Amino acid sequence: MARAYDFDVSPGLHDEPWTAAYHRDAVGLYAEALPPSYQGDIESLFRHCAESMDQGSIPASLAGEWVIVRSYLANAADSIAEMLEGGNLRRPEPASGGGIDTSEEPPPVVRYDRLAALTTQAGALRLQSAASAVQTHAAGGPGPELDDDQLRLLEGVSAGLSVSDLAAQFGYSRRSIFRELSRLWDALGVPDRAHGLHKAEEQGLLEQRQN
């Protein structure tokens, strides 16, 4: 969803795309693309994930990201449930064997550009970085692994180089540098430059580059 703004999608009104207010607007877009059986499966999956997060143990540094992801899952599940019942749609029975029912035709693709148009780029990036941080913690992985170009880019940002300077150094356009910076923050699981530099210092990523 965050990538949609690279293609001139106009931002919407919701600064926090994990709230109930956002999902009340977004759920209609899911309904256009997904048949009731898929919606029911997604509701169950999201609710199960939110409940599992309630049982999880997390470091204090991850508390904000945990709340964002848990809120997204719970509010999405609630909105889907309300839509299914309010629209008098038959809630599907679970597929035999406990799997997802694939008897219907596969649904069309959900229009993520239209979802992006409901929120702001900052909101979409904050949600994405929170999800990345929670996923890394849940997977029990070490820290982020950056390739050589990402480490060079991080080093340039740390040195205070401007976007124009970085573009000249890498031989990219300014637009491409913004895109690469967004991917770098995604890889680090942070929303922006300040958080990225803090995490890099915390995990010694720039020292890896020097070594």
Secondary structure, DSSP 8 states (H G I E B T S, - for coil): -GGGGGGT----SBS-TTSHHHHHHHHHHHHHHS-HHHHHHHHHHHHHHHHHHHT----GGGHHHHHHHHHHHHHHHHHHHHHHHHTT-------GGGS----S-------HHHHHTTB-HHHHHHHHHHHHHHHHHHHT--S----HHHHHHHHHHHTT--HHHHHHHHT--HHHHHHHHHHHHHHHT-SSHHHHHHHHHHTTHHHHHH-
